């Protein structure tokens, strides 16, 4: 590799001698060399001679620097002279890069802005997005329900295979993780009861604590949150990547209904799966509590179960179970809608998947709070 | 001329499906080589094997006299910087703007400042015929043809010695495709680029390729000047070059040549 250099001779009207590799690898060196020209503008006049015969290599970046520093007009004049001082290929390269640099259209400069105006604008934008988003969600729920009602009494349009595939993915495959996590939380709640209630000699109320909390709150809530993390993200990513590959458009132009094909089977599957998972979560949590009660409080499992039977009403179980379908419904609606909102890029799939999980968990907790208030007022 | 890429006894296999068997191929320095073949004959797999994205089952591939797969990572990176690849779908990074896409290798490998890299990126954009206002756009906001051009600009960012093109003119309108051909020719002549091109565009094949390699029956059936390839008696080659499209492209080219002579 030959070091690039530029020498300037001032005989007559001056001559610029370019020697060596004028390539990207020597970018900084080239800039240093060319600084002579920047510092002494008067070195170049219309008659300045250019000698490229010493050049060993020249690439597009080298050309760009030559053109930028010596000026396009000068090169045009130099190339227009009848000369054999430059190989045809290099001539072509110079002309090509010159044409490339001439490409008009300016680059838009970012607008000047102040911090206050920016933050106000961003707050406004967030709120208008929020309201638009809520409207979209409500419209999407309406659309899905109307499609669901139409499909329900046309057994020919039931997507049985798809339904069972989603049931397996969202329900069956999630059983171990739901059971394990709720078992651990059940144990933790029992420990909590043990440390607190022993002080008042009310050991036995640990049973109530575990049973009430799991039947009414923890069972449905934990199952829904795990599913929101596990399934909502999967739904959004599935539909989102279909969307970015124009598969959704393909469904539409084939005369099919994307909601019927993609949303309804997922909705029905989760409506079945989440109550089952909720039941498993309740049982597993109570089992965890029972084992801890036996180990640390000397409450035998027979005793635990008889207290459960006598003092914990069945309606607590039904209150818990009743929430599951609502959770399932909102999770599917949010995750599918976010999937449909994906546009083009892979990054968009990621953004919407995140949004889908966050919103699902948020809405699950909001609905749970509403349930709590309603049940309290009703005395259930 | 020396072969700049040598493929010897290449064997590629996915599961039980054999894609290449005892495939030999030479690419000469400074030539434009077109690789043609029916769908599923492994043209893209060959390209991916050469640039090191696909580990072949067996066989040797030398690029610039070096075996890419066996180099330690720093030398491998240095060799890879001599290669520019234009992927079929462009493969622009969707989270970066077009200018940032082109500037990325300049920043990472050549230590240019952001401003300098941006200037070079703008020049490369001009080189591939994109307007400067495309620089700040994200790939998602570009049309298919613009994505191809932007991806070519990224492939050319480091002024590579070998340029790999996977279906470069697919999805371009005929005018853009013809411009694309001219651009490749100009760059090849000016920079001494070697171009390895997988293509189906007969016009492109006739206009810019020095040699054509036909992949069929898991190997390179013939690799020669286009007239000699077209004269090959193999039925697939006959159907390819002497079908209605092949004839039209040939006539267009010979009309062009005779016009140039007259």
Interface residues (C-beta under 8 A of the other chain):
Chain A: X23 X24 X25 X27 X28 X31 X59 X60 X61 X64 X88 X89 X90 X92 X93 X96 X97 X99 X100 X101 X102 X103 X104 X105 X106 X107 X108 X343 X344 X345 X346 X347 X348
Chain B: X94 X95 X106 X110 X111 X112 X116 X119 X120 X122 X123 X124 X125 X126 X127 X129 X130 X131 X132 X133 X135 X136 X138 X139 X140 X156 X158 X159 X186 X187 X189 X190 X191 X192
